[in-house]
Every structure is written in structure tokens, then in C-alpha cells.
Amino acid sequence: MRPEFDLVFWPLATVAAYLAARWSYRRMPAWWTSTLVMAPAILLALAILLQAGYTGYMSGSHWLMSMLGPVLVAFALPLYEQRALIRRYWPLLVAGVMVGSLIAGVSAWLLGTLLDLPADMRLSLLPRSIATPFAMSVSSHVGGKPDLTAVFVIVTGVLGTVMGGWLRTWLPLRSPLARGALFGMGAHGAGTAKAREFAAEEGAVAGLVMVLAGLFNVFVTPAVVYWLMA
């Protein structure tokens, strides 16, 4: 395809796929209608139909990726809005984020080792449990492949949202703090959206935990990887 076509078509297709997925999820909430699943599926179908490659897609929509920087800065807003919640529960929040991040990172590395994945794929898998902007930033700093990391993040978000709903039912978690942290730590953005469907307070906690986990990993994970690789 011509570069001019890619430059116009793929950004519009990306936005349209997102809006279509969002509309579908509001009409029929399910994991397969979430924006994390349906929007990429629509784009994949278009790419197959038009016989377009990944290079063509990125050449047209690369500017969308540049918006991840402002998105990272915008994550400061939820922290400010939930400052009272942070002051009240900061020991539990900090401990939960640290332990959750440790478990997520170790399990990802062990899974990659068990599957005998190449080093760059293991490094790409490492930040799978934090929101996409944070995860791609971490991946680029530790020697992973940010695009591949985004795929791992999507899969983690979908699986975490589905399993989080089951765990919320079966585990004796009566505190909104615990329920929200379950979704925020285990399924980042998708989990936060799901937590808001159950209760506003759960959604607030999930969003807060998601941001704290992202910030923690952005600063800590590269240092840990550098120490391990030294």
C-alpha cells in the first residue's frame, strides 16, 4: 500500500475500532467485547483483508504511540484525586504494590525461563502486569520489545479481568480496598474498568493501585534487571 494511504487509513481505523468496541461493550458487557480484545481483533481482520503488514500499520499510526508520554503524565491526576485514600491506607497500599509487583515479576521471569524463551522475550514479558504506557516504557529501558510487551499486557488484562471476577466471588474479600487492589494489581486498566462496574470505591482503589504499581515498576524494574544482568 502507498504510504499516503497508511498515514490516513490506519489512524482512523484505530480510533474507529476503539469506538466500536466501546459501544459494543456498553451494549453487551463481556470480556470478548472489551476494547482490549475487540479493537485489536478488528484491526487484525482489516490487516488480513487488505494484506497489510505491521510495518505499514506503524508507519501510519506511529504518532498515536507518541501519545503514551502525555498519558504517563496524566496518571498523576488519579493520585491527586485519591490523596485522602492514600493518606489513610498508605502502609497497606505500598506493601500490597511491592509484594504484588514482586510476585508478578518473578512469575513472569520464571514462566519465560520455563518456556525457554529468548532473553529479549523474557524481558518483554517482565512488565506484563502494569498498564500499557508504563509497561512499554519499562520494556524499552530493560532491553525488551515494547510492541511485544503491549501484547502481553493485553493478554494479562483480559485473563486477569475474567479470573478477577471469579476470585471476587469465591474469595472472602469483604473490603472494597482488597477487592479493588485485586483488580488493579492483577489486571491494570481492564481490571480497573471492571472494578468500577461493581462499586465506585472498588474502582477508585483499583485505579490507584494500577498507577502506584506502574510508577513503582518504572523506577525499580530497570534497576533490578541491570543488577541481575551485571
ABEGO torsion letter per residue (X at the ends): XBAAAAAAAAAAAAAAAAAAAAAAAAABBBAAABAAAAAAAAAAAAAAAAGBBAAAAAAAAAAAAAAAAAAAAAAAAAAAAAAAAAAAAAAAAAAAAAAAAAAAAAAAAAAAAAAGBBAAAAAAAAAAABBAAAAAAAAAAAGBBAAAAAAAAAAAAAAAAAAAAAAAAABBBABAAAAAAAAAAAAEAAAAAAAAAABAAAAAAAAAAAAAAAAAAAAAAAAAAAAAAX
